[in-house]
Amino acid sequence: MGKNPFSFRRPSIRRRRSKPTPASPSSPPPHIVAASSSSPPPPSTGNLIGGGGGKGKKKAGGARLWMRFDTNGVSELVEYERSAIIKRAWIPARDFRILGPLFSQSSTILARERAMVVNLEFIKAIVTAEEILILDPLQQEVLPFVDQLRLQLPRRSAYKTRGAVAGDVNDSETHVSTGGQWLPAPDAMEDLQGELPFEFQVLEIALEVVCSFLDKTVAELERDAYPALDELARNVSTKNLEHVRSLKSNLTRLLARVQKVRDEIEHLLDDNEDMANLYLTRKWIQNQQSEALSGAAASNSITAVLPRLGSNRSGSMVSSRNLYGNDVEDLEMLLEAYFIQLDGTRNKILSVREYIDDTEDYVNIQLDNQRNELIQLQLVLTIASFAIAIETAVAGWCGVNIPFTWNNKHGVYGIFVGGTTAVSVLIFLLILGYARWKKLLGS
């Protein structure tokens, strides 16, 4: 009887866990369906709906708050589990360690097959060619990044939409046929050359927010550091020393954070293959072309006409070589700009640290000088004590009960005391002069 309750409970648990799986694709949440109507659905929308439909039962099992932005700047707050994010973005489960609390202030940019994992300071996001998922978007540090996405993405999307409408008017002039494939004409591509893909727009905004935050932090540190260091140079006290020590600790931590972001960008700039893997839009277009060509070959069509990529994709094509080659010039220029900015921020921190080191050297010189003065005073007092000890020894020798013939002479006491004092002073001056001659004492 003791085993019967457990034997009946286990099958019931398995039935509850397996129940949402088949029913989730047919009953998606209303807010996800509304958001997907404003932008083309990603390849794994069914998996996303499955992860979002079961959030009511699995919220306590690991669901976290995310904010989703599409290419048009439409945002929504959703709760996804790890499995839903993995199926949606096609990323390995180990990448979630990078977005965890252990890497809270690390900087990592990873390229995956269909997504880019971004962990820059407080910004933790997963970027695809069609959307961005931001982890913990309601944190105080992440709010500026969310505001910039809401401000810039709709504006850039409107620019791309106007370009797409202009391309539709002159459709016969902006596309030429080359070997059975319809490609954008050079004149049309020149208008789209300056527009970055969606993933690079998001990466640019993230780098801009992080660099601005670091610059602001360095500026605040400079405003606090220089007056404190000047005050320490004027007055060496325990309070001032503690203040400078705290500033130096904050400076060291800030330098490490800036160095991490700078090293990650430098790592990407040194490897063209990693930068090429970050072109998610290029890979998305190539996949669309491969599917279109395979479909045309299966239907025995004479000319394989590529499908229109839509208004959201027409503005993301940077140039013809970017679509079909491995050119990384646009991303390289983007990363170099922020690398130079971070390098300037790093130089500011190093200049503050050099000023702190100079102030410490100055304070140490002052303390050494005071220490030397104390040693010199101690030496002078030692010489004076030696001279007085000689006079005391003579006076003690003469004060014993030994009969002398000149003890009864009138006024001999004053002559004796004056003579021994003069001899002691002379000994003091001789030793003092010898010490100065040997440069043991200052002038």
C-alpha positions as CSV (number, residue, x, y, z in Angstrom):
1,M,0.0,0.0,0.0
2,G,2.9,2.3,0.6
3,K,4.0,2.1,-3.1
4,N,0.6,2.5,-4.7
5,P,0.4,6.3,-4.4
6,F,3.8,6.8,-6.0
7,S,3.0,4.3,-8.8
8,F,-0.2,6.2,-9.7
9,R,1.4,9.7,-9.4
10,R,4.3,9.2,-11.8
11,P,2.2,8.4,-14.9
12,S,0.0,11.5,-14.0
13,I,3.1,13.7,-14.0
14,R,4.2,12.4,-17.3
15,R,0.8,13.1,-18.8
16,R,0.8,16.7,-17.6
17,R,4.3,17.4,-19.0
18,S,3.6,15.9,-22.4
19,K,0.2,17.6,-22.8
20,P,1.2,21.1,-23.9
21,T,3.6,19.8,-26.6
22,P,1.1,18.7,-29.3
23,A,-1.5,21.4,-28.5
24,S,0.9,24.3,-28.5
25,P,1.3,24.9,-32.3
26,S,-2.5,25.2,-32.7
27,S,-3.0,27.7,-29.9
28,P,-0.4,30.4,-29.8
29,P,-0.6,33.3,-27.3
30,P,-2.3,36.4,-28.6
31,H,0.6,38.8,-28.1
32,I,3.0,36.6,-30.0
33,V,0.6,36.3,-33.0
34,A,0.1,40.1,-33.0
35,A,3.8,40.7,-33.0
36,S,4.5,38.2,-35.8
37,S,2.0,39.9,-38.0
38,S,4.1,43.0,-38.2
39,S,7.3,41.2,-39.4
40,P,8.0,38.0,-41.3
41,P,8.0,35.0,-39.0
42,P,11.3,33.3,-38.4
43,P,11.9,29.7,-39.4
44,S,11.2,28.4,-35.9
45,T,8.0,30.2,-35.0
46,G,6.3,27.0,-34.1
47,N,8.9,26.2,-31.6
48,L,8.6,29.7,-30.1
49,I,4.9,29.4,-29.7
50,G,5.4,26.0,-28.0
51,G,7.7,27.6,-25.6
52,G,5.4,30.6,-25.0
53,G,2.2,28.6,-24.8
54,G,3.4,26.6,-21.8
55,K,4.7,29.4,-19.8
56,G,1.8,29.3,-17.4
57,K,2.8,25.9,-16.2
58,K,6.5,26.2,-16.6
59,K,7.1,29.7,-15.3
60,A,8.6,28.4,-12.1
61,G,10.8,25.9,-13.9
62,G,13.2,28.5,-15.6
63,A,11.1,30.9,-17.7
64,R,12.8,34.3,-17.8
65,L,11.7,37.7,-19.0
66,W,12.8,38.8,-22.5
67,M,12.0,41.7,-24.7
68,R,11.6,41.1,-28.4
69,F,12.3,43.6,-31.2
70,D,11.7,42.9,-34.8
71,T,13.2,44.7,-37.8
72,N,10.4,47.4,-37.7
73,G,11.1,48.3,-34.1
74,V,8.0,46.6,-32.7
75,S,8.7,45.4,-29.2
76,E,7.0,43.1,-26.7
77,L,7.7,41.6,-23.3
78,V,7.6,37.8,-23.3
79,E,8.7,35.0,-21.0
80,Y,10.6,32.2,-22.6
81,E,12.3,29.1,-21.3
82,R,15.7,28.1,-22.4
83,S,14.5,25.3,-24.7
84,A,12.2,27.8,-26.5
85,I,15.1,30.2,-27.1
86,I,17.4,27.3,-28.3
87,K,14.8,26.2,-30.8
88,R,14.0,29.7,-31.9
89,A,17.6,31.0,-32.4
90,W,19.3,27.7,-33.2
91,I,22.0,28.3,-30.5
92,P,23.7,25.6,-28.3
93,A,22.7,25.4,-24.7
94,R,26.2,26.2,-23.5
95,D,25.8,29.8,-24.9
96,F,23.4,30.5,-22.0
97,R,26.3,30.3,-19.6
98,I,27.7,33.5,-21.3
99,L,24.4,35.2,-20.6
100,G,24.4,34.0,-17.0
101,P,25.3,35.9,-13.8
102,L,28.8,34.4,-13.7
103,F,29.7,36.5,-16.8
104,S,27.8,39.6,-15.6
105,Q,30.6,42.0,-16.6
106,S,32.3,40.1,-19.3
107,S,32.3,41.0,-23.0
108,T,31.7,38.3,-25.6
109,I,30.3,38.4,-29.2
110,L,29.7,34.9,-30.6
111,A,28.6,34.0,-34.1
112,R,26.3,31.0,-34.6
113,E,24.5,29.5,-37.6
114,R,21.4,31.7,-37.4
115,A,22.1,34.0,-34.4
116,M,24.6,36.2,-32.7
117,V,25.1,36.0,-28.9
118,V,26.0,39.4,-27.5
119,N,27.2,40.0,-23.9
120,L,28.5,43.5,-23.6
121,E,28.7,44.6,-20.0
122,F,25.0,44.8,-18.9
123,I,23.6,44.1,-22.4
124,K,22.7,40.4,-22.9
125,A,20.9,39.7,-26.1
126,I,20.5,37.1,-28.9
127,V,20.3,38.7,-32.3
128,T,19.1,37.0,-35.5
129,A,18.6,38.4,-39.0
130,E,14.9,39.2,-38.1
131,E,14.7,40.0,-34.4
132,I,16.6,40.6,-31.2
133,L,15.8,39.1,-27.8
134,I,17.0,41.1,-24.8
135,L,17.4,39.4,-21.5
136,D,16.2,41.2,-18.3
137,P,15.2,44.4,-20.2
138,L,13.7,46.1,-17.2
139,Q,17.0,46.5,-15.4
140,Q,18.2,50.1,-14.9
141,E,21.3,49.7,-16.9
142,V,19.5,48.1,-19.9
143,L,16.8,50.7,-20.2
144,P,19.0,53.1,-22.3
145,F,19.7,50.3,-24.8
146,V,15.9,49.5,-25.0
147,D,15.1,53.2,-25.5
148,Q,17.7,53.5,-28.3
149,L,16.3,50.5,-30.1
150,R,12.8,52.0,-29.9
151,L,14.1,55.3,-31.2
152,Q,16.4,54.1,-34.0
153,L,14.9,50.9,-35.4
154,P,11.6,52.4,-36.6
155,R,13.4,55.3,-38.2
156,R,15.8,53.0,-40.1
157,S,13.0,50.7,-41.1
158,A,11.0,53.7,-42.5
159,Y,14.1,54.6,-44.6
160,K,14.4,51.1,-45.9
161,T,10.6,51.0,-46.7
162,R,10.9,54.2,-48.8
163,G,13.9,52.6,-50.6
164,A,11.8,49.5,-51.3
165,V,8.9,51.5,-52.7
166,A,11.3,53.3,-55.0
167,G,12.7,50.0,-56.1
168,D,9.2,48.7,-56.9
169,V,8.5,51.6,-59.2
170,N,11.6,50.9,-61.3
171,D,11.5,47.2,-60.9
172,S,12.4,46.5,-64.5
173,E,15.4,48.8,-64.3
174,T,16.8,47.8,-61.0
175,H,17.1,44.0,-61.7
176,V,19.1,42.4,-64.4
177,S,19.4,38.7,-65.3
178,T,22.8,37.0,-65.1
179,G,23.0,33.4,-65.9
180,G,19.4,32.6,-65.0
181,Q,19.5,34.5,-61.7
182,W,17.9,37.9,-61.0
183,L,20.4,40.1,-59.2
184,P,20.1,43.7,-58.0
185,A,21.5,46.2,-60.5
186,P,24.6,48.3,-59.5
187,D,22.6,51.5,-59.6
188,A,20.1,50.2,-57.2
189,M,22.7,48.7,-54.9
190,E,24.5,52.1,-54.6
191,D,21.4,53.5,-52.9
192,L,21.4,50.6,-50.4
193,Q,25.2,50.4,-49.9
194,G,25.2,52.7,-46.9
195,E,22.5,50.7,-45.0
196,L,23.7,48.1,-42.5
197,P,22.0,44.8,-42.0
198,F,19.7,44.5,-39.1
199,E,22.1,42.6,-36.9
200,F,24.8,45.2,-37.4
201,Q,22.3,48.0,-36.6
202,V,21.6,46.3,-33.3
203,L,25.3,45.7,-32.7
204,E,26.1,49.3,-33.4
205,I,23.4,50.5,-31.0
206,A,24.7,48.1,-28.3
207,L,28.3,49.3,-28.8
208,E,27.2,52.9,-28.7
209,V,25.3,52.5,-25.5
210,V,28.2,50.6,-23.8
211,C,30.8,53.0,-25.0
212,S,28.7,56.0,-23.9
213,F,28.2,54.4,-20.4
214,L,32.0,53.7,-20.1
215,D,32.8,57.3,-21.2
216,K,30.4,58.7,-18.7
217,T,31.8,56.6,-15.9
218,V,35.3,57.6,-16.7
219,A,34.3,61.3,-16.8
220,E,32.7,61.0,-13.3
221,L,35.8,59.3,-12.1
222,E,38.0,62.0,-13.4
223,R,35.9,64.7,-11.7
224,D,36.4,62.9,-8.4
225,A,40.0,61.8,-8.8
226,Y,41.8,65.0,-9.6
227,P,40.6,67.2,-6.7
228,A,41.1,64.3,-4.3
229,L,44.7,63.8,-5.5
230,D,45.4,67.5,-5.2
231,E,44.1,67.5,-1.7
232,L,46.2,64.5,-0.8
233,A,49.3,66.3,-2.2
234,R,48.6,69.3,0.1
235,N,47.6,67.4,3.2
236,V,48.7,63.8,3.7
237,S,46.1,62.4,6.1
238,T,44.3,59.1,6.7
239,K,41.0,60.4,5.3
240,N,42.6,61.5,2.1
241,L,44.6,58.3,1.7
242,E,41.5,56.2,2.1
243,H,39.6,58.3,-0.5
244,V,42.4,57.9,-3.0
245,R,42.7,54.2,-2.3
246,S,39.0,53.8,-3.1
247,L,39.3,55.8,-6.3
248,K,42.2,53.7,-7.4
249,S,40.2,50.5,-6.8
250,N,37.3,51.8,-8.9
251,L,39.8,52.8,-11.6
252,T,41.3,49.4,-11.7
253,R,37.9,47.7,-12.1
254,L,36.8,50.2,-14.7
255,L,40.0,49.7,-16.7
256,A,39.4,45.9,-16.7
257,R,35.9,46.4,-18.0
258,V,37.0,48.7,-20.8
259,Q,39.9,46.3,-21.6
260,K,37.5,43.4,-22.0
261,V,35.3,45.2,-24.5
262,R,38.3,46.4,-26.4
263,D,39.9,43.0,-26.5
264,E,36.7,41.4,-27.8
265,I,36.5,43.9,-30.6
266,E,40.2,43.5,-31.4
267,H,39.7,39.7,-31.5
268,L,37.0,40.1,-34.1
269,L,39.0,42.5,-36.1
270,D,42.0,40.1,-36.2
271,D,39.8,37.2,-37.6
272,N,38.0,37.8,-40.9
273,E,36.3,34.5,-40.6
274,D,34.6,35.4,-37.4
275,M,33.5,38.7,-38.9
276,A,32.1,36.9,-41.9
277,N,30.1,34.6,-39.7
278,L,28.4,37.6,-38.1
279,Y,26.7,38.4,-41.4
280,L,23.4,36.8,-40.5
281,T,21.5,38.6,-43.3
282,R,23.9,37.4,-45.9
283,K,23.5,33.8,-44.7
284,W,19.7,34.3,-44.6
285,I,19.7,35.5,-48.2
286,Q,21.9,32.7,-49.4
287,N,19.6,30.2,-47.7
288,Q,16.7,31.7,-49.5
289,Q,18.5,31.6,-52.8
290,S,19.5,27.9,-52.3
291,E,15.9,27.0,-51.5
292,A,14.6,28.9,-54.5
293,L,17.1,27.3,-56.8
294,S,16.4,23.8,-55.5
295,G,12.7,24.4,-55.8
296,A,13.1,25.6,-59.4
297,A,15.3,22.6,-60.3
298,A,12.7,20.2,-58.9
299,S,9.9,21.7,-61.0
300,N,12.1,21.6,-64.1
301,S,11.8,25.3,-64.7
302,I,13.9,26.9,-67.4
303,T,14.7,30.1,-65.5
304,A,15.1,30.1,-61.7
305,V,13.5,33.3,-60.6
306,L,14.5,34.2,-57.1
307,P,11.6,35.3,-54.8
308,R,11.4,38.9,-53.8
309,L,13.0,39.4,-50.4
310,G,10.4,41.9,-49.2
311,S,10.6,45.5,-48.1
312,N,12.3,44.5,-44.8
313,R,15.2,42.8,-46.7
314,S,15.7,45.2,-49.6
315,G,17.3,47.8,-47.3
316,S,19.6,45.3,-45.6
317,M,21.5,44.3,-48.8
318,V,24.7,46.3,-48.5
319,S,26.3,45.5,-51.8
320,S,26.5,42.7,-54.3
321,R,29.8,41.5,-53.1
322,N,28.5,41.4,-49.5
323,L,25.7,39.1,-50.6
324,Y,27.7,36.6,-52.5
325,G,31.2,37.0,-51.2
326,N,33.1,37.1,-47.9
327,D,33.7,40.8,-47.7
328,V,33.7,42.2,-44.2
329,E,34.5,45.8,-44.9
330,D,31.3,47.2,-43.4
331,L,31.6,45.4,-40.2
332,E,35.3,46.1,-40.0
333,M,34.7,49.8,-40.3
334,L,32.0,49.7,-37.7
335,L,34.2,47.8,-35.2
336,E,37.2,50.0,-35.9
337,A,35.2,53.1,-35.0
338,Y,34.2,51.8,-31.6
339,F,37.7,50.3,-31.1
340,I,39.2,53.7,-31.5
341,Q,36.6,55.2,-29.1
342,L,37.3,52.5,-26.5
343,D,41.0,53.0,-27.0
344,G,40.5,56.7,-26.2
345,T,38.6,55.8,-23.1
346,R,41.3,53.4,-22.1
347,N,43.9,56.2,-22.5
348,K,41.9,58.5,-20.3
349,I,41.9,55.8,-17.6
350,L,45.6,55.3,-18.0
351,S,46.2,59.0,-17.7
352,V,44.3,59.1,-14.5
353,R,46.2,56.2,-13.2
354,E,49.5,57.8,-14.1
355,Y,48.4,60.9,-12.2
356,I,47.6,58.8,-9.2
357,D,51.0,57.1,-9.5
358,D,52.7,60.5,-9.7
359,T,50.8,61.7,-6.7
360,E,51.8,58.6,-4.8
361,D,55.4,59.2,-5.7
362,Y,55.2,62.8,-4.6
363,V,53.6,61.8,-1.3
364,N,56.2,59.1,-0.8
365,I,58.9,61.7,-1.4
366,Q,57.3,64.0,1.2
367,L,57.1,61.2,3.7
368,D,60.8,60.2,3.0
369,N,61.8,63.8,3.5
370,Q,60.0,64.0,6.8
371,R,61.5,60.7,7.8
372,N,65.0,62.1,7.0
373,E,64.4,65.2,9.1
374,L,63.4,63.1,12.0
375,I,66.5,61.0,11.6
376,Q,68.6,64.1,11.5
377,L,66.9,65.5,14.6
378,Q,67.5,62.2,16.4
379,L,71.2,62.4,15.4
380,V,71.6,65.9,16.8
381,L,69.9,64.9,20.1
382,T,72.1,61.9,20.3
383,I,75.2,64.1,19.9
384,A,73.9,66.5,22.5
385,S,73.2,63.6,24.9
386,F,76.7,62.3,24.4
387,A,78.2,65.8,25.3
388,I,76.0,66.2,28.4
389,A,76.9,62.6,29.5
390,I,80.6,63.6,29.5
391,E,80.0,66.6,31.7
392,T,77.8,64.4,34.0
393,A,80.5,61.8,34.2
394,V,83.2,64.4,35.2
395,A,80.8,66.0,37.8
396,G,80.1,62.6,39.3
397,W,83.8,61.7,39.4
398,C,84.5,64.9,41.3
399,G,81.6,64.6,43.6
400,V,82.9,61.5,45.4
401,N,84.5,61.8,48.9
402,I,88.0,62.1,47.8
403,P,90.2,64.8,49.4
404,F,91.6,67.3,47.0
405,T,93.9,70.2,47.9
406,W,91.8,72.7,45.8
407,N,88.5,71.9,47.4
408,N,89.0,74.6,50.0
409,K,89.8,77.3,47.5
410,H,87.2,80.0,47.2
411,G,85.4,80.2,43.8
412,V,86.7,76.9,42.4
413,Y,83.2,75.5,42.0
414,G,82.2,78.1,39.4
415,I,85.4,77.7,37.4
416,F,85.0,73.9,37.4
417,V,81.4,73.9,36.3
418,G,82.1,76.5,33.6
419,G,85.1,74.6,32.3
420,T,83.4,71.2,32.0
421,T,80.3,72.8,30.3
422,A,82.6,74.5,27.8
423,V,84.4,71.3,27.1
424,S,81.0,69.5,26.6
425,V,79.8,72.2,24.2
426,L,83.1,72.0,22.3
427,I,82.7,68.2,22.0
428,F,79.1,68.7,20.7
429,L,80.2,71.2,18.1
430,L,83.1,69.1,16.9
431,I,80.9,66.0,16.5
432,L,78.2,68.1,14.8
433,G,80.7,69.6,12.4
434,Y,82.0,66.2,11.6
435,A,78.5,64.9,10.8
436,R,77.8,67.8,8.5
437,W,81.3,67.3,6.9
438,K,80.3,63.7,6.1
439,K,76.9,65.0,4.9
440,L,75.0,63.1,7.6
441,L,73.1,66.2,8.4
442,G,71.5,68.8,6.1
443,S,72.5,72.4,6.0
